[in-house]
Structures are given as structure tokens and as C-alpha cells.
Amino acid sequence: MRLLPAIALLACSAAVFAQQPAPGRTSDAPRPGMKWVEAMPEEGRAPVTLVSGGSEKTYWEVAPGGKLAVPVGGPNQRLLVQVRRMFGSRTDAPSEYSFLWSLDGGEAVKAGFKSKPHASAVWKGRPDVIPGTQDALVIDVPMDGRHVVTVAWGEKRERGLAFRFLVEIPRPPEEALKAARENHDDHWWMSVTSRLTFGYDDNIWNFSDDDVHATEERNTNHPNDKYDKVGAVDDGYMSSFLDARILSPLTTLGRFTIGGRMENRLYLVNTRKNRDELGVFLRHSPVERLEYGVSFDWTPDIYYRHIDSVDIPGSTRQHAHYDRYEIGGRLRYRWARGLSTTGRYTWELRDWNSKFNEKDTFRHHWEAGVDWAPAKWLKLEFDLEYVHARSRATGEDPDLSFQEISPRLEAVLKFGRIEVGGGYRFASRTYTTKNERSQDPVHAGRRDRRHEWTAMVKLITGESSYLMLEIMRRKVTTRLPGRDSAADSADFDDNFEHDGSRIEFTWEFKFP
């Protein structure tokens, strides 16, 4: 029975408290799943426009002794009050000020702040006054019915205050998902990206026209003994990609990201060419604009084709494949909204099977790129890559050492949920072997030129998914002094002149 008075007192206190306006809070972040939208005051007043950082916002001026009322309705709403002092010049000293606010004509609550002139913002058409730095107050409003919040500027000052009002409403599902993905500063976060691609390539082996004809002729005449184990020159394939990463909370050291990815490709006819790729990475963003990281990727057993071995000459073709190892670092800096630059370095090892050790190479990749979005409907990408490859061949073995420079340009146009883009890459490769033509006829004095064109159309199906159709065309030409294409048996074992086309249909989904 002794608990009954205490319970009654608690209930009465709660009822009284519910009738009082909740104290204002200065945190202006919306609650999860909510967003701020502008609210209009009841009383008609001429707005003032703030210009800052290239954007404009509408405020409402209240002169000394004046007041302003704002209607707020709906369940569990909050009102965000943004306020700025009016100063006479940018050299005015910082000063304290306060205003009063009340809910439904109830008891007035005092809110105090300290402000100083803003470094660059201006009032549009009002050169006589300078905006102060922004202060903010969040007012909790009772859940029932419609309410009115009134702000009053009672201090005797030479200049008034400028108010901006925003109410909290639920986000649409897509916006809520995007906000949840972006606002994870105070907790661990996991993100998963999956991608499924169906494609067709009309020359998966990079054969020349003569090689294509010879292969198809051999496969037709000897269907049970396909030359070089080539089931078909063209083939369809399916690729799957999965990227999973864990992001740390935002700390004084910034944010860390650790993740892994896996990708595989399965061919319809030439199943020996199937491959898997695995990778892990670690990234650190000490400040919002800067990110750097390291990565390791491994692709085992990449099948090239059956070719002649230097160690085992003759008519018996040998199985040729290699493992690829890549260790790299990346640095990315965002200079401004829509403008960022990226630098990368990757060390690569291609380790061939024992019958083709002369093909082993170390490759150093340096790459610099710029991403620029000059408008909401346009995005441009440019990058330049330099590759230096050093062969591990010794003695009279063929030397695959080369230097390559490769610029790329891509442009994407956005029309609502549809994106249309195209790109072009040019690569110039010069083989640097010191061997004579008689010793290494495939590489001595050789220069390759590669052209790649791409065109794509993308449909954004949701905040976390898209469908994309992409068409790619490639062409490689070779200049090799003294080479007789018709008589050189090495043509079939190396990627001389060839061209090909590829078409892909991709679906990507991110969670969350």
C-alpha cells in the first residue's frame, strides 16, 4: 500500500510535465529514419535570403521587440530553429544574445547563444547587415494535434535576428536507406555489394583473323581432337562478384575499413578458362577528404592456352597457365564537391607453370586519375597508367620485358534514373628486350597499339541497385620489323594483331 502514493505522485508529475514545453536541445541531427523539411511561419513577413558557399537559404527576420509564430502538427514531431544574429560589419566582436520561445502560448523559455560575424556569408540585397554564425535549437512538440511555437526577440538591440524553421518528417524508404548507410559515425558498420554479369565475347583467346580461321577449320575437321584445346573462339560466360567490408566508428584517428572480395567467371564452352579471384584490403580515412589503403589480390591458375614450350620443342603442345599476385596501395583526395584525384601503385607477379618459366614477369603499375562532376547530369573520368614489366627470362629465352603507357577518358550523362556513357582507352606498349631479332623474333623491336571503346546504358532501379548494358570493342595492332606473318609460326602463340567485341548485362545490388 505504501507504493500507491508514490505511484500517484509519479503519475501526476508525468501529467504535469507532459503539459510543459520540452526544454530545447542544441543537437540538430534528425532521428533515424527522419529528415528536416522547411516550415513556414504563420505571420506573413518578408523573407531574407542567405547566400553562403554557392547556395541560398530562406530566413525570416524578427526586429527587436518582435515575434514570430510557426505551426507544427502531426505525431511526434520536432521543430528545428536555426538563428543568426545581424551584425553591422565583419569586424564586430563576438557577443552573447538570447531569445524566448513558447509552445501554444505557454510559459516562455529562454535560449542563449554566442555569435560572431560569418567570414563570407551575405544577405542577398542587404549590404548594410552581415550574417552571424548559425546557432540551432531543437524543440520537442507533443504528439497530439496541432501546435504553435512562438519565438520572440525581446532584447533592445540595434539589429534583429533571422530565423529559419524546419520540421521533422519520416523519410521515404529509399532516402532512409541512404541516410542509414551514410550516418554510421558512432558505431561499426558492414556493407555488402553483389554483382551478377552475363556476357558474350566473340574472341576470348585474342586470336588474329588467320588464327580464328585456322582454329575453326581444325575443330571442324577434327572435332574429337581440338587443336590447342580450344573448344570455340567465341564463348558466353557468367561472372559473379561479392564485396564485403566492415567500417569502424569515426574516432579521433578517423575511420578504418577492412574488407574482402571474390570474383569468378564461368565459360559456357571453354570451361578450362574458368577462373576465380580473391582479394583483401585495408583503408584509412583520417579526415573526410582523404583516404588511403593497401590491398592484396590473388588469381590462381589463369589458363592461357596450349602452346609450344621452349624446353620441349616439337609438335606436342603444352598446357600454359599462370598465377597472378598483386600488392598495391591507393591514395585518394577530394578537393571539392564533385572533384577528386586518385593515385595508385601496384606490384604484380605473373608466375607461369614450370614449362614456361621464361614468361614469368614482375610488373610495376603507376596510375593517376581525376574524377570530376561539373554538373549533376555530367561526370568525367580521366586516368593515365604507366606499366614497367621486367621478364625473369635468362640466356636465349624469349624476353617479355616492356614499357606501356595508357590514357583513358570516360564521360557519363545522367537523365534522372538513366545514365548513358562512353569511354576510350589507348595503350602503347614497347618491348624492351636487348635480344637480337634472330634470337627473339617475337619481341625484338616490337611495338603494340591497343584501342578499346566502351558504351553503356544504366538504369538505376533503386537506392541500392542498378541494371547495366555495356558494349566493348578492342583492337590491337603490332609493328615488328622483319616479321613475316604468314611464315612466323610464333604468331599463334602470342597476341599479335587481333580484335574482338564483348557485350555484358549486369545487375548490382548493395546491402544495406
N, C-alpha and C positions, 0 to 999 in steps of 0.2 A: 504493500500500500504506500510505502514511502516513495516509491518511484513515480506514483501518479502526479504529485505536484511538480516534480522535476520535468516529467513529460509534458504536462500542460504548459509550464513556463517556456520550455523549448519550442513548443508549437506556436505559442503567442509571439515569441521572439522572431520565429521564422516568418510569421504572417506580417509582423510589423516591418521586418527587413525587406520583404517582397514588395512593399509599397514604396520603399525608398529607392531613389535612383542609385544604381550601382556605381561605385567610385570609378572614375576614368582611369584607363591604363595607357601607357605610352607605347606599348608594343603594337605596331601597325601591321603585323603579318596576319593574313586571313587564316581561319581554321582549316584543317584538312578537308578537301572536297568543296571549299567555298572560294569565292573571289569577290573583289571590290568592284562596284559599278557606281557611276556618278549619281548623286541625288540633287534635286532642285529645291531651293528654299521656297517657302510659301509666299513670302512678300516679294513683289516684283522690284528688283533692283538692277541697275546697270552692271553687267559683269566687267571684270578686268582680266586681261589676258597676260599670262606669264610666258615669256619666251626664254627657254633655257636648254642648252645642248641641242639645238635644232628642232625642238618640239614645243608645242603650245598647250597650255592648260588653262582652264577657266576657273577664276576665283570670284568671290563676292565680297565687296568692300563694306566694312562697317566703320562709320565715323565715331569719334569719341562721344560717348553717351548714347550710341545707337544699339540696336539689337537685330537679330535675325532668327527666324523660326524655320525648322526643317521637319517635314512629316516623315515618319518611319512606321512601316507596318509589316505584318507577316510574322510567321513563327520564328522565335529565337534569333532575331536579327540584332546586328550591331551597327553602330554608326561610327565611321572614321572621320574625325575632324582634323584637317590639315590647315595650319595657320601660319601666316608670315607677317612680321612687322613691316611697317612702311618707314623707310629711312630717308633722310634728306640727301646724303651723299655716301659714297663707299668708304669714306674715311671716318664716319661716325663710330664712336666707341661702342662696344657690346653693352647691352643693357637688359635688365630684367623687366618682365611685364607679366600681367595676368589678365584673365577674363573670367566671366561667370557663365555657367551653363546650368540649365534646369530641365527636368522632364515633366511634361504636362502641367507646367505652371507651379511645380512643387518647389521645395527648398533649393536655393541656388548653391552650387558647388564651385569653389574657386580652383582654377587651373593655372599654375605659374610656370613660366619658362624663361630662358635667357637666350637672346638672339643677337646676331651681328649682321651687317650688310653682306649680301651674297657677292661672291667675287666676280660673277659675269652675268647673272640673270637680269632681265629688264622687264618692265611693264610696257606692253605694246601701246604706243601712243601716249605714254605718260613719262616724259623725260624728267619731270620735276620730282619724282619719287623713285627710290631704289628698293627692290625687294630684299627682305631679310632672309636668313637661312630658315628652312622649314622645320616646324615643330608639329607634333602629332599627338592626338588623344583619341582613344577608342572608348566608346560609351556602350555598355550593355543595355539593351532595351527589353522590357518584359515581353513574354511570348504572346500575350493575349491582345488581339485587336490592333487598332491604330493609335500611334502616339506621336507627340510633337516634342522635339528637342529645340530649346531656345538658347542661343549664345548672346551674351551682352558684353559690350566694351565700355566699361564704366570709368576707366581712368581718364584723367584730364591730360591728354597729350595733344601735341600739335597735329599729329597724323594718326590715321586709323589702322585697322587690321584688315587683312584679306583672308577670307575663309574659303576652303574647298571641302565639300561633303561627299562621302562615299558610303554606300550601304553594302552589307554582305549578303550575297545570294549564293545558292548552290551552283556549282559548275556543271556544264553539260558533261556527260560521261567521258568524251574524248579529251576535253580540257582537264578534267580531274585526273585522268591517267597521265597526261603530260606533266601536270604540276607535281604529282606524286613522284614521277621519275626525276624531276629537277630539284625538288626540295627534300634532300636527304642529308642535310648538313650535320645533323646531330645523331645519326645512327648508321649502322652498317647497312649496305645495300647490295643486292645481287641483280644482275641483268643478264638475260639470255637472248641471243639472236640466232634464228634458224633460217636457212635458205635452201630452197629446192630448185634445181635448174634442169630443164630438158633441152638438149641441143643436138645439132647435126653439123658435121664438118665434112666437106667434100674432099679433103686431102689431109688426113690425120698424120701421115708419115712425111709430109713436106717433100713429096716426090716431084721431079720435073715432069713435063708433059711426056717426054720419051719414056721415063721410068713408069709413069702411070700406064701408058700403053703396053709396055713390056710386062708389067705385073698382071694386068688384066688378061693378057694373052696367055701367060703361063698358067694362071689359075683356071682359065677355060680349057686349055689343052691337057692339063694335069690336075684335075680337081682334087685328087687324093694326096697330092704331094705339093702343096702350095709353096712356091719359091719364097724363101726368106720368112716363112711362117706368116705371111700377110694374108689374112682372110679376105679383106676388102680394102680398097684405097680410101673409100668414104665410110663413114660409120655414124650411128646415132649413139648418144650417151646420156647418162643421168648423173648429176653432181649433187651432193648434199653437203651442207656446211653448218657447223654449230660453233658458236662462240659464247662462252660463259665467263663472267667476270664478277669480282667482288670489290666493292668500293668501300673504303674506310670512312668513318665520320670526319668532318672537317675539324682539324686541330690547328694549333699554332704552327705546326710543321707543314700544314697544307693537307692535301688528300692523296692517299695511295690507292692504286688499283692493281690487282693481281688477277690474272685470268689465263685461260687456255682455249685453244680452238682445235677443231679437227675437220678435215675435208676429204671426201673421197670421190672418185669418178669411176663409173662403171660403163663399159662399152658394150654395145649390143652384139657385135660380131667378133671384133678383135679383143677378146676378153683378157689376153695376155698383157694388154696395155693398161689394164685397170691399175689404179694407184690410190694410196692413202697418204695424207699429210697431217702431221701433228705439230703443235706449237704451244709455247707458253710465253707469257710476257709479264713485265712489272713496270708500272708507270708511277710517276710522282708529279703532282701539281702543287708547288709551293705557294703560288699565287694564282688568281683566277686566269690571268692571261698566259701563263707559262706552263708547259707540260713537257717532260722528257721521260724516256724509258728505254728499257733493253728488252730483247726478245731472242728466243731460240726456236728454230723450226727444223724439222726432220722429215724428209720424204724418202722412204726406203724403196729399193727395187723398182726404179723407173726404167721400163723396158724401152730400148731404142729400136732395135730390130736385129735380125741375124745378118752379120756382115763378115767379111774376110778378116782373119786375125793376122797380125804381123808375125806372131810367133808360130802360127800353124798355117802356112800358106797352102793354097790348093783350092779345090772345088768345094770342099766342105765348109759351109757357112757356120759361124759360131754365134751363140747367143750373147748379145751385148746389152748390158744394163748397168745402172749406176745408182748409188745412194747420194742424196743431196743433204748437206748440213749447212745451216745458215745461222750466224750470230750477228745481231745488229743493234744499233742504237738510233733513237729518233729524238729530235728537239723541235717543238712547235711553239710559236709565239703569236698571239693575237694582238695586232697593233691597234685595231679599231673594230667596231661592229661591221662584220662582213669582209674583213681583210685580215688574213693570217699568212704566215710563212712557215715552211717546214724544211728541216734538214735531216738527212738520213745517211747512215753508213752501214753497210752490210758486208761481212766476210763470209764467203761461200766456198765450200769444198764439194767437188763432184768426184766421187770415188767409184771408179769403174771396176767391174769384176776382173779377176786376175788375168784373163786372156787379153785384156785391153788396158793394161796399166798405163800405156803411153798416152791415153786420153785423160788421165787424172789432171785436174786443174784447180788452182786456187784463184778465186775471183774476188776483186775488191770493187764494191759498188758505192759511188758517191752520188747523192741526189739532192737537189734543191727545188722547192716548189712554192708557188704562190696561189692561194685561193682568194678570189675577190668577187663579191656580190655587190656591184654598183647600184643595183635596184632590186626590189623584191621579186621581180619577174626575170631576172637575169643573174646567172652565176658563171664565172670564168675560172678555169684552172690552167696553169702552165707549170711544167716541171722540166728539168734538164738533168739527165743522168749520164754519168761517166763510168765506164767499166774497164778495169785493167785485169786481164786474165794471164796467169803465168802457168805454163804447162810443166808437168813433172817428167816429161819425156827426156830421155838421155840418149846419147850416141846418135845413131842414124834413125831413131824413131820419129814418126811424124810429130811436128810441134804445133800444138793448138793455141799458143800464146797470141793474144790480140789486144787491141785497144778499141773501145767503142764509145761513141757519143750519140745521145738520143734525146732530142727535144720532143715535147708533146704539148698539144693545145686542145682544150675541150671547152665547149660552150653549151649551157643548158638554159632553155627558156621555160618559164613556168606560167601556166594558164589555169589558175585555180588548182584543181586536183590532178591536172595533167601536166607532165613535163616532157619536153621534146629536146633532144640534144644530139650533138655530133662531135667527133674528135679526129685528130690526125697525129700520128707519130712517125717520125723519120729516124732511122738509125744508120749510122755509117760505121762499119767495122773494118779495121785494117789489121791483118795478121802480121805479127812482128817476128816471125821465125828468122833466124840467121842462116838457115839451111839453104842450099842451092836448089834450083828447080829440079835438077836431076835426082837429088836426094829426097826432096819432099814436094812432089808435083802438085799436091792438093792444097798446100798452104803458102808456099814461097811466092811472094809478090801479090798475094790475093787481097782483094777488097770487095766487101759485100755492101749492098744498099738494101735496106728493108723499109717498106712503106706499109702502114696499117691505117685503115679508115674504119670508123665506127659510127653507127647511127642508132638511136634508141628512142623509144617512147615509153613513158612510165605513167601508170595510173595509181595515185595514192588512194588506197581503199579504206584507210583508217589511220588513226594516230600512230599505230604500230605496225602497219603492213602496207605492202605495195605489190603490184604486178608490173613486170617489165618485159618488153620485147626488144632484143638487141640484134643487130646485124653487123658482122665484121668482115672486112676484106683485107687480105695481106698479099704482098708481092715482094719477092727477093730477087735481086739481080747480082751477078758475080762477074768481076773483072779479074781474069787470071792470065797473065802474059804467057803465050806459047801453049795454051791449053787447046786440045782438040776434043771437043765434047763427044764426038762420035767414036773416037778411039780410046778415050780415057776410061778405063774400067772402074776407076775410083769414084766416078760420078754417083753410082748407085749407093755408095757407102757414105756419102756426105751430102749436106744440104746445099747444093748449088742452086741454080735458078729454079724457083718454084713459086706457085701462087695457090691461093685457096680462099674459101669463104666459109663462114660459120654463122649459124643463126641459133639464138638461145631464147628460151622463155623462162623467166624466173619469178618465183614467189618468195617474198621475205616477210618474216614476222618477228617482232620483238616482244619480249615479256619481261617486266611489265612495260 
